[in-house]
Amino acid sequence: MEALRFLDTRRTLELQREFGTPFFVYDEDILQKRAREVLAFPNPYGLVGRYAMKALPTAAILRLLTEAGLTIDASSGFEAERALAAGVAGGKIQITAQELPRNLEQLVEQGVLFNACSLGQLEYYGALFPGRDLSVRINPGLGSGHSNRTNVGGPSASVGIWHEQLDQMLTIATRHNLRISRMHTHIGSGSDPDKWVVCAKISLAIAARLPDVGTLSLGGGFKVGRMANEDTTDLLAIGQKIVPEIENFAREHGRKLALEIEPGSYIAAHCGALVCTVIDLVETSADDGYRFIKIDAGSLIFQ
């Protein structure tokens, strides 16, 4: 069984007596450390670190991370509302959602930023807010991940405007006098720096066709090793390989692109623990059965 990451037996029992069970407990030091790692991502012309709050949307966590210097990536209007309720300023929240929030107009009026993930979303935003700036999410045609569930780039991914539809996208933007000032890509949950560089090059080639883009977001999906035999993405290694590509782009196109990254589970995966109490033990057949350890938060099974 995996060892406790930040709780020892004594402290666990103290918390159990103080709060009863079950409950979640989080480690502030781990969260602060991860936030510093994100904000240290190599960049030649500026960086915005966003926390993908779907990984852990607890209000206290949102406040802690934004106070540490991160902003918020919300994957729905509901998440944006939750972040606002936690005290996060609207300008520090960006919505990147498959489903358009029904109250998008009200959220944007509170300063929340919007990232259009389809031609339909771009059309809808333009009708509401002609003449505004916004971000667009582009599917660059390539992704990374250990399965098709974690690969969110390429032809099998529905999220983002397909890279061959740029002319249609620009036609919609022109019709509504929209200024596309930020471009977002998200390739999936991968840890190979070379794949990130390939995707960054493709994304930069697309950004070259969007003259008002001043910020390129590489999204999240930085794999975190949850078990001892799993690797964790080296943000420094990825960033160091991408920086020369950003600098080359500046020389060729005269634009110094700021970077954005938006990890979620990379920040949150190791920071929490569920503390519960064993309430019963049950065994089945001695030959091929199981031993059940029942807890007040569910059941664990050991063979």
N, C-alpha and C positions, 0 to 999 in steps of 0.2 A: 504494500500500500504506500501511496505517496506520503512523504513526511510533511508535517506542518511547515508552512513557509515563514510565518511571522508570529505564531502563537505557540507557547509551550504549555505543558499540562497544567502547571500551576495557574497561569493566567487564564486559561480556558475555564477551569473550575471556578475561579473568582468571578468571571463574567457570567457563568451559568447561575451562580448564586445571586448575583446582583440583578440580572435581567430576566431570569427564567429562560426556557427554550421553547421553540426554536427561534433563532435570530441570526441575522447576518452581521458580521463585523468586518470593517475595512481598515487597511493600514495606510495611514497618511504618508509615511515616509516613502513607500513604494510608489504611490501616486505622484508625489512630488518628484521623485527620481525619474519616472517615465516622462513626466511633463518636461523636465530639463533635457532629456534625451531628444524629444521631439523638437524642441526649440533650438537645439544645437545641430539640427540637420544642415549639412553644408549647403550654402547658397551664396552666389556672388552678388545678388542685387536685392536681397530682402526675402523674408519668409513670414508666412502666416501659418501657424499650427492650429488646426481645427480638431476638436475631439468629436468623434462619431458617437453621439450620445446614446444610440441604440444599444451600445455595449453595456451600459450601466447608467440609467437616467435618474438616479437618486439625486434629489435637490442639493443635498450637502456636497455630493461629489461634483456636481456642475459648478457650484460656487467655488469650491476649492480649486478646481482646474482652471476656471476663468481668472481667478485671482492670481494663479501661477503664470498667467500670460497666454493661455490658449483661448481660442474662440470655439464656437459650436457648429457642428454639422448636424442638421436635423433631417431625418429621413421621412418625416411626415409633418403635416400641419399640427397634429396633436403634440408631437415632440417639441415643435417651436413654441407652442403655448405653454408646455411644461417648463421649458427653459425660461421663458418670460416670467412665469409665476415664481421661479426660483430666484429671480432678481437679475438675470442676465440681460444686458441691454440689447435691444433689437438689432443694432448694427453689428453685434458680435455673433449673430445667428444667421446661418444660411440654410435654406431649405433645398434639399436634393431628393425629390420624391417621385416614386412611380405614379402615385395617385395625387392629382392636384387637390390641395386643400380647398374645401368649400368656402373658407373665410380668407382666401389668399389676399384679397384686397385689403382687409382689415390688418392682416399681419404685415404686409408691406408698408402700410401707412404707419405702423409702429416701428419702422426702420429695418425689419427683417429682410435679408437679401434673398434673391431667388436664382436658382440654377435650373434652366430649362433642360429637360431630359428627353424631349421629343419635339418634332415639328408642331404637333398639336398643342403642346404646352407653350411653345414659343408664340404661336398664334394667339392663344388665350391671353398670355401676359401682355402682348402687344396691344390687344384690344382694350385691356384695362389701363395700361400705362404707356401710351405712345410717347416716344421721345426719351424714354428712360434708359439707363444702363442696366445690364444684367450679365449673368454668366450663362454659358451653354455647356452641357455635357456631351462630349463626342465619344462615340465608340470607334476607336482607331483601327479596328479590324484585327486586333491581336490581344491576347490575354495571358494570364498566368494563374496557376492554382493547381492543387493536388487532385482536384476533381472538377466536374462541370458544375458542381454546386458552389465552388469558390472561385470559379473563373468568370468574371463579369465583363470581359472584353471579347471581341471576336464575333463571328456570325451566329453563335449559339446564345448570345446575350441580348436581351431585349432592352437593356437600359442604355440610354444615350442615343444621340442622333448619328446614324450611320455615316461614316466618313465620306461616302460617295454622294451624300445628299447635301453637301455644302452649298451648292448653287440654290437649291430650294430654300435652305435655311437663310441665306443672304437675301433672297427675294422677299421672304416674310419680314426680315429685319428692316429692309428698306421701306416696305409698305407701311410699317408702323413707326418708322424713324427711330428704331432701336439702335443702341450702341452696344455692341458685344465687346465688353472690356475685360472679361475674364473667360478662360476656357478650362474645362475640367475633363480629366480622363480618369478612369479607374480600371486597372487591368485584372484585379483579383487578388487572392491571398497567396502570394508567392514570396520567396526569400532569395531567389537567385539574382544577384546584382546585374549580371549580364542581360537577363531578360528585361529588367527594369530599364536598362540603357537602350535596348532595342525599341521598347515601347515609348521611351522619352523621345528618341529620334523621330519616330513616326508622328508623335504628338506635336513636336516642334515644326515638322514639315506642314502639318495642318494649320498650326498657329501662324505660319508665314503667310497664309492666304487670308488671315483675318487681321487687317491692319490696325484695328483699335485695341487688340488684346494686349494687355500689359501684365497679366498674371496668368501663370499656368499652374493648375492644380493637378498633382499626380494621384490624388485620391488617397485611399487607405489600403487596407488589405495587407499590412505588414505582418506576416505570420509570426505568431508567438508560440514558443514551445511550452505546451502545458504539462508534458510529462518529461522525465529525465532523458528519454531517448529521442526527443524532438528538438529541432533547431529553432532558434529565434532569429528573426531578421536582424542584420547588422545595419542600422540606419546610416552610420558613418560611412560604411563601405559603399552603400548605394549612392549616397549623396556625393561622395568624392568622385564617383564615376560619371555622375550626371553633370556636375559643375562645368567640365570642359565643353559639354554640348550646349549648355546655356550661354557660355562665353562665346562660342563659335557663332551661335545665333545672333548675339548682339553685334558681332563684327560684320556679319553678312547682311543683317536687316536693320541695323541701327536702333534696335529695341532691346532694352535691358529688362528682361522678364523677371518679375518677382515669382517666387515659388510658393505653392501651398501644398501641405500634406494633411491628411485627416485620418489618423489611426483611431481605432476604437478598442478592440480587444487587446491590442498591443499595450495599451495603457491599463486596462481594467482587469485583464485575465488573472493576474497573480495577486491582486490587491485585497481579495475578499475571501471569507470563509463562512460556511454555514455551521453554526454550533447547535447541536441537538442532543437529546438524551435517549439512551437505549431503554426501551420499555418492555421488550420481550425477546426471547430466543425460541425458534422453532426449527425442528429438523425433520426431514423426510427420509426415505430409504437410505440405509447405511451403505448399500452397494453403489448406487448410481444417483443418489439424491442430492439435496442441498441443505445447507444450514442457513436459515434466514435470521438476520439481525434486524429486528423491527425498531424503528426510531419514531420520535414524535414529529418527524418531518417527512415520513415515507418509509420505504423498506430498502435495505441493502442485501444483496445475495452473495454468499460465498459458497463455493463448491467444496 
